[in-house]
Amino acid sequence: MEDGAAAELFDGQSAIRHPVTLHWQDGGLAIARAEGAMEVIPAAVLTFNEHRGDRLVYGHRERAGWRLLVPADAAPALLARLPQGGKYGGWIDRFGLVRASVVLAVISAAAVAAVMTAPSWLGPMVPESWERQIGSALVGDLDKFACSTPESDAALAALVRQVDDGKTPVTVQLAKIDMVNAVALPGGRILIFDKLVQEAKSPDEVAGVLAHEVGHVRKRHVMQALLRQFGLSILLSGANSDIGGTLGGLATMGYSREAEREADAYSRMQLARSDISPAATAAFFGRLRKLDPTAGNKQLSYLASHPDTAEREQAFKAAVKRDEAYRPALTPAQFQALRQACAKDKDAEEWSLGWGS
């Protein structure tokens, strides 16, 4: 048995990242979690998904959302027994690089015309695997800016379970950014800025905002807005070395009014499903609406990317049921853990987007 290799596991049940140790044994790949639990995964059910930065990502044929992130420089003996990816990936390896380039050129030419005329229907047609790669190229690795403690991770996972009913998991992180905002990124990734959590009066407000961003993900609004705002250059060039500037553009990326209403409707539906009152979200919009839009206050960043605040406030108020027995989205201890995460996580770097104060 070769020495164990450190890796990270998303089990498909929550958004929590589990540190694990890997080694091969007779039954397959043994995955041992830090808390002591161990599972042996047969090699036949493992799939190679992608090469992401310095990590290789593997999936499970029978578990949606299951992902194993293995360092690319792990022990060769371990990597050799894992599923192998092609040099360029998927169909490009089967067709050959030259023929694949011709095919991509034809597709790109057709996509240019489509992007110019119909991003609303083209966006949902972009494969989610492409969207994940675009997201990685645009904003890179977010982990060093993410605030994480065991308690806050559990609280965040509890929120996600209540506001998301999708089959594939979204990746939600709390980011150390001093702005009242949350943003959905390509590839099912959502950032909640720490300033928003600090300004929230209750966990129900955070739940309503998070549900809205999840709605953008589930309705594929993110790709539609990318195509509309940035054009086909996102698909062709991808990477941008100015990560802060790119996220700044994504955070202020405008959605159509129809998309905003769809995301709000999704939010209200998920809050109702989990018996969380929409009144708190309405109050959140009300506080933001009262701020002077000409003051240049950082707190206005959420207003900048989410228009029609008064209409949305009224819609959430109207969704409140008088006789409903609502319950808080989190316990006081869970909400406190979420609020303290960035202060306690000394490894989290503060992300400056380069915007004026």
C-alpha positions, 0 to 999 in steps of 0.5 A, a space after each residue: 500500500 502506497 502512502 496516503 495522499 491528501 485530497 478534498 471531497 464534496 459528497 454531493 449531500 452538502 456544500 461542505 468541503 471534506 479533507 480526506 486521505 486516499 490510498 488504494 486497497 483490494 476493494 478500490 480507492 479508500 477515502 478516509 475523512 479527518 473525523 475517522 469515517 472511511 469508505 472504499 469506492 470501486 475503481 469502476 464507478 470513478 470518472 475523470 471530470 477535468 483538470 482544474 488548476 493544480 487539481 484533478 477532479 473525479 466524479 462518481 457514476 452513481 452519485 450526482 454532485 460527488 466530486 473528489 479533488 486530487 492534487 495533480 502532483 500526488 503520488 504517481 502510483 496512486 494517480 496511475 490507478 485513477 481514471 485517466 483524462 485525455 490530453 485535451 479532453 473529451 471529443 477533442 482527443 477523439 477528433 484530433 486537435 486540427 479537426 476539432 479546431 475547425 469544428 470549434 471555428 464553425 461553432 464559434 462563427 455560428 455562436 457569434 450570430 446567436 449571441 448577438 441576437 438571442 442570449 436568453 435562449 442560447 445561455 441555457 444551451 451552453 453545457 454546464 461543463 463549459 460554464 464551469 470551465 468559464 467560471 474557473 478561467 474568469 475568477 480562478 481559485 476563490 479558496 484563499 478569499 473564503 472565510 471558513 470555520 467548521 461551524 460556519 460551514 455547517 451553518 452555510 450548508 444548512 442555508 443551502 439545503 433550505 433554499 436549493 432543490 437542484 439535483 446538482 449541488 451549487 458551491 456557496 462560499 462566504 467571501 471576505 469582501 467589504 460590500 453588501 452583495 452576493 453574486 452568482 458566478 458561472 458554473 454554479 458558484 455563489 459568493 456571499 460577501 461578508 459585509 452582507 452577513 454583517 449588515 443582515 438583521 436576521 438569518 432569514 435575510 441572508 436566506 432570501 438573498 441566497 435563494 435569489 442567487 440560487 435562482 439565477 443559477 438554476 434558471 441559467 441567468 448567469 450565462 445569459 447575462 455573460 453572453 449579453 454583457 461580455 459577448 462571445 469573447 468569454 467563450 473564446 478567450 476565457 481567462 482574465 488575469 485581473 481576477 478582481 476586475 473580472 469579479 467586479 464586472 460579474 458583481 455588477 452584471 445586469 440581468 433582465 427584469 424578467 430574470 430578476 423576477 424569475 429569481 425572486 419568484 424562485 426565492 419566495 418559492 424556496 422560502 415558502 417550502 422551508 417555512 421561512 418568512 419572506 418578510 425579512 427579505 422585504 425588510 432588507 430591500 426596504 433598508 437598501 432602497 432608503 439609501 441615497 443612490 448618489 452617495 457612492 456608499 459601498 452598501 449600494 452595490 447590491 442595488 446596482 446589480 439588482 434593479 426595481 427594489 421597491 417592486 421587489 420589496 412589495 412582492 416579498 411583503 405580499 408573499 407573507 401569510 398571516 397565519 403561517 407558523 414561520 421558523 428562523 432559517 438558522 438558530 442564533 448559534 448558527 447565525 453567530 457562527 456565520 457572522 464570526 467566520 471571517 473574523 475567526 478565519 485568519 487565513 482568509 485574505 480580504 479581496 479588494 475589487 478596486 472599486 471606489 469607496 
